[in-house]
Amino acid sequence: MLYEFIILSDIHGNIYALKECFKYIEKMNFDAIIWCGDYITDIPKGHEVLEAIRFYSKKYKSYIIKGNREEYVLQYANNEHKNWKINTRYENIVYTYKALTKEDIKWIESLPKNIEIELEYGKIYVTHKLPYEQIDKCKYKIFGHSHKQYNFTKDGVKYINPGSIGLNTDGIAGTQFSTLEITDKYEKIEEYNIQYNIQKPINLIKKYEINNKGYRWGELIIKTIETGIDYPQKCIIEYNKIKNEHNNLDESIEIWNKALDNAINKL
Ligand SMILES: [Mn+2]
């Protein structure tokens, strides 16, 4: 038997990048799409992305799991985080939640955290974060989360991270996915890096005042789309550094914005 999979992950609300990838994917031969989580937050088209996944998963056989961003939104929806509000560091989650429908929430609730796909060649284990745990009869571990595209073999298991559709941190201004072909004679992994019109998500974020006031998360996301460098991470490192220097344990928007300016201007 021959199996061909499309593997994609970490869309982060970037409907434009997702649509661009599907221009290529729709011309390919494959058996199923493996969706590795983090479809929403950051770029404010979460609802549209979920609609698109539901559409494509009716058209093509799909294995779909949830990522940590879906879990955060579900936790917020279930009132588990009383301190997650607009004008806090968590507003990205709050805004994402507000733009979703009840159907969207129900749908992400229905997604599993992991999936096992049984093939005669062994098992494919799909989860959001790099899995260290031993999985019985597992030949492939497929995951996302780091927004970096790579694959390697360890102890007879092939690890595949397809990078990020919406917000890669591989240093490219573009979108990524991978494919996996398995036969009884060989296996083949291909990594796609595709240019698209990054002005579309950037202009969208700029239009959303909510992304540019308060904690200005949108500014970090724009820089990452432009460069493929992890600016949110840089900002968080700066933030913790300043907080430690000043022995300040409280959440502070002033410190956050100073950290953000440092992160953006330093490079
Ligand atoms: Mn993630």
Residues whose N, C-alpha, C, O or C-beta is under 5 A from the ligand:
A	BS01	MN	D38 G67 N68 H145
